[in-house]
Amino acid sequence: MMARMKISRIGVLPVLGGLLMASAFLRIAGFPVSTLVAPMAQASRAEADTTQEPDELAEILDVLSERQAALDARETQLDADAERLAEGRAALAAQLAEIEQAETELRRLLNLADKAAEDDLSRLATVYENMKPAEAGALFEQMPPAFAAGFLGLMGPAASARILAALKPETAYAVSVILAGRNVDTVEN
């Protein structure tokens, strides 16, 4: 009798292990396990009825049901987490697209502003170029040498020479040094 009980208990454990393995495989594969659990539980109940006591069988089934419920809850939680993650990724992608569009617009506006500033400086240099050298020289005397050198660099050589000639020698020298310093790299190369 004792040998018979050991054999029957050994037979139940592989069945239970197989059920757990099958459940894990089906969950990984994405198959709804709850549709299979009820028929399998009934089949194992029928088999166990012949080999085990009803109380032991009910206890095992309760444990399996609890595990199944926990696995179902975990699966639901993982599905919800995956959905939230997908929504977050979509929101980030939309924000990234908006940022890239804003960056493109900002670059366009900066280029437009730079072009407008260059145009304004060119126009002002043309105004100075067309002024009488003495009048332009008086204005250039009031400017810092680097600022005056910037305008002279935008002008033609003849107009720049006339305005430099109208400046005080110290101012003309300071402006000339700045203009020459801008081209040192070009001359050395």
C-alpha positions as CSV (number, residue, x, y, z in Angstrom):
1,M,0.0,0.0,0.0
2,M,2.8,2.4,0.9
3,A,4.6,1.7,-2.4
4,R,1.4,2.4,-4.3
5,M,1.0,5.9,-2.6
6,K,4.6,6.8,-3.5
7,I,4.0,5.9,-7.1
8,S,0.8,7.8,-7.3
9,R,2.3,10.9,-5.7
10,I,5.2,10.8,-8.1
11,G,2.8,10.7,-11.0
12,V,0.9,13.9,-9.8
13,L,4.1,16.0,-9.4
14,P,5.1,15.6,-13.1
15,V,1.6,16.4,-14.1
16,L,1.5,19.6,-12.0
17,G,5.0,20.5,-13.2
18,G,3.9,20.0,-16.8
19,L,0.9,22.1,-16.3
20,L,3.0,25.0,-14.9
21,M,5.4,24.7,-17.7
22,A,2.6,24.7,-20.3
23,S,1.0,27.7,-18.6
24,A,4.3,29.6,-18.7
25,F,4.9,28.7,-22.4
26,L,1.4,29.8,-23.3
27,R,1.8,33.1,-21.4
28,I,5.0,33.8,-23.2
29,A,3.5,33.0,-26.5
30,G,0.6,35.4,-25.7
31,F,-2.2,32.8,-25.6
32,P,-5.0,33.4,-23.2
33,V,-4.4,30.7,-20.6
34,S,-7.6,31.1,-18.7
35,T,-9.5,29.3,-21.6
36,L,-7.3,26.2,-21.0
37,V,-7.1,26.2,-17.2
38,A,-10.7,25.2,-16.5
39,P,-10.7,22.0,-18.7
40,M,-7.2,21.1,-17.5
41,A,-8.2,21.5,-13.9
42,Q,-11.2,19.3,-14.4
43,A,-9.0,16.6,-16.1
44,S,-6.4,16.8,-13.3
45,R,-9.2,16.6,-10.7
46,A,-10.6,13.5,-12.3
47,E,-7.1,11.9,-12.4
48,A,-6.3,13.0,-8.9
49,D,-9.6,11.7,-7.5
50,T,-8.4,8.2,-8.2
51,T,-5.0,8.7,-6.5
52,Q,-5.3,11.3,-3.8
53,E,-7.5,12.4,-1.0
54,P,-10.1,15.1,-1.9
55,D,-8.8,17.5,0.7
56,E,-5.2,17.4,-0.7
57,L,-6.6,17.8,-4.2
58,A,-8.7,20.8,-3.3
59,E,-5.7,22.4,-1.6
60,I,-3.5,21.9,-4.7
61,L,-6.3,23.3,-6.9
62,D,-6.6,26.3,-4.6
63,V,-2.9,27.0,-4.8
64,L,-3.0,26.7,-8.6
65,S,-6.0,29.0,-8.8
66,E,-4.2,31.6,-6.6
67,R,-1.1,31.3,-8.8
68,Q,-3.3,31.7,-11.9
69,A,-5.0,34.7,-10.5
70,A,-1.6,36.3,-9.6
71,L,-0.3,35.6,-13.1
72,D,-3.5,37.1,-14.7
73,A,-3.1,40.2,-12.5
74,R,0.6,40.5,-13.4
75,E,-0.2,40.0,-17.1
76,T,-2.9,42.8,-16.9
77,Q,-0.4,45.1,-15.2
78,L,2.3,44.4,-17.8
79,D,-0.2,45.1,-20.6
80,A,-1.1,48.4,-18.9
81,D,2.6,49.3,-18.4
82,A,3.3,48.5,-22.1
83,E,0.4,50.7,-23.2
84,R,1.6,53.6,-21.0
85,L,5.1,53.2,-22.3
86,A,3.9,53.3,-25.9
87,E,1.9,56.4,-25.2
88,G,4.9,58.0,-23.6
89,R,7.1,57.2,-26.6
90,A,4.5,58.7,-28.9
91,A,4.3,61.9,-26.8
92,L,8.1,62.1,-26.8
93,A,8.2,61.7,-30.6
94,A,5.6,64.4,-31.0
95,Q,7.6,66.8,-28.7
96,L,10.8,66.0,-30.5
97,A,9.1,66.8,-33.9
98,E,7.8,70.1,-32.4
99,I,11.3,71.0,-31.1
100,E,12.9,70.2,-34.4
101,Q,10.3,72.4,-36.2
102,A,10.9,75.2,-33.7
103,E,14.7,74.9,-34.1
104,T,14.3,75.1,-37.9
105,E,12.2,78.2,-37.5
106,L,14.6,79.8,-35.1
107,R,17.5,79.2,-37.5
108,R,15.5,80.8,-40.3
109,L,14.8,83.8,-38.1
110,L,18.4,84.1,-37.0
111,N,19.6,84.0,-40.6
112,L,17.1,86.6,-41.5
113,A,18.2,88.8,-38.6
114,D,21.9,88.3,-39.5
115,K,21.1,89.2,-43.1
116,A,19.2,92.3,-42.1
117,A,22.0,93.4,-39.8
118,E,24.6,92.9,-42.6
119,D,22.4,94.9,-45.0
120,D,22.0,97.7,-42.4
121,L,25.8,97.8,-41.9
122,S,26.4,97.8,-45.7
123,R,24.0,100.6,-46.2
124,L,25.5,102.7,-43.4
125,A,29.0,102.0,-44.8
126,T,27.7,103.3,-48.2
127,V,26.4,106.4,-46.5
128,Y,29.8,107.1,-44.9
129,E,31.4,106.3,-48.3
130,N,29.3,109.0,-50.0
131,M,29.9,111.6,-47.3
132,K,32.6,114.2,-47.6
133,P,35.9,112.8,-46.2
134,A,36.1,115.6,-43.5
135,E,32.5,114.9,-42.3
136,A,33.0,111.2,-42.2
137,G,36.4,111.6,-40.5
138,A,34.8,113.7,-37.8
139,L,32.3,110.8,-37.1
140,F,35.0,108.2,-37.2
141,E,37.0,110.1,-34.6
142,Q,34.1,109.6,-32.2
143,M,33.9,105.8,-32.8
144,P,36.0,103.2,-31.1
145,P,38.8,102.1,-33.4
146,A,37.5,98.6,-33.8
147,F,34.0,99.9,-34.7
148,A,35.5,102.4,-37.3
149,A,37.7,99.6,-38.7
150,G,34.5,97.5,-39.3
151,F,33.0,100.2,-41.4
152,L,36.2,100.9,-43.3
153,G,36.5,97.2,-44.1
154,L,33.0,97.3,-45.8
155,M,34.0,100.3,-47.9
156,G,36.0,100.4,-51.1
157,P,39.7,101.1,-50.9
158,A,39.5,104.7,-52.3
159,A,36.7,105.8,-49.9
160,S,38.5,104.2,-47.0
161,A,41.7,106.0,-47.9
162,R,40.0,109.4,-48.1
163,I,38.4,108.9,-44.7
164,L,41.6,107.6,-43.1
165,A,43.4,110.7,-44.4
166,A,40.8,112.9,-42.7
167,L,41.4,111.2,-39.3
168,K,44.0,112.3,-36.7
169,P,47.2,110.3,-37.1
170,E,46.7,108.4,-33.8
171,T,43.2,107.3,-34.7
172,A,44.2,106.4,-38.3
173,Y,47.1,104.3,-36.9
174,A,44.8,102.5,-34.4
175,V,42.2,101.7,-37.1
176,S,45.0,100.6,-39.6
177,V,46.4,98.2,-37.0
178,I,43.0,96.6,-36.4
179,L,42.4,96.3,-40.2
180,A,45.9,94.8,-40.7
181,G,45.4,92.4,-37.7
182,R,42.3,91.0,-39.4
183,N,44.3,89.9,-42.4
184,V,47.4,88.5,-40.6
185,D,46.2,84.9,-40.9
186,T,45.5,85.4,-44.6
187,V,48.9,86.8,-45.3
188,E,50.8,84.1,-43.3
189,N,48.9,81.3,-45.1
